[in-house]
Amino acid sequence: MYNLFLDDIRNPNKFLDDVRAWETVRHYTGFVRIIQQRGLPRFISFDHDLPYNNPEQPNEKTGMDCAKWLVEFCMRTNQPLPEYQVHSMNPIGKLNIQSLLESYKKSTQNADYL
């Protein structure tokens, strides 16, 4: 298993003061690709604001789009959401990602009791 760091410019070990090994992706396309190729990571650290100059996807998506894709992927493959944190400096973007992921986690926990 691996740990995934989504951020357009920062490097995880310097920014997070975290010694664990990270796979870093800089945009939505890389986020989707690594999970499709390697499976769900153990842990994900999300940024919200991502670059808009990715030649593979000129209208780049945000960390919120990555979180939405992750929820859909977990639902489709019937897998639990990995552990996560949101390190974004965008306060509204951070809150939106956290709210989405927490809502999904609660809905899956409640489904276990039905």
Number of C-alpha atoms within 10 A of each C-alpha: 9 15 18 23 27 29 25 18 13 14 15 20 13 9 9 11 9 10 9 9 12 19 13 21 19 18 25 24 15 15 21 16 12 16 14 11 8 10 12 21 19 13 17 22 20 23 27 26 21 19 16 14 11 15 8 10 12 10 11 18 18 20 28 23 14 22 21 15 15 19 19 13 18 15 14 9 9 9 11 15 21 16 12 17 16 20 17 19 11 13 10 11 18 20 14 17 23 18 12 14 21 13 12 19 16 10 11 14 12 10 9 7 6 5
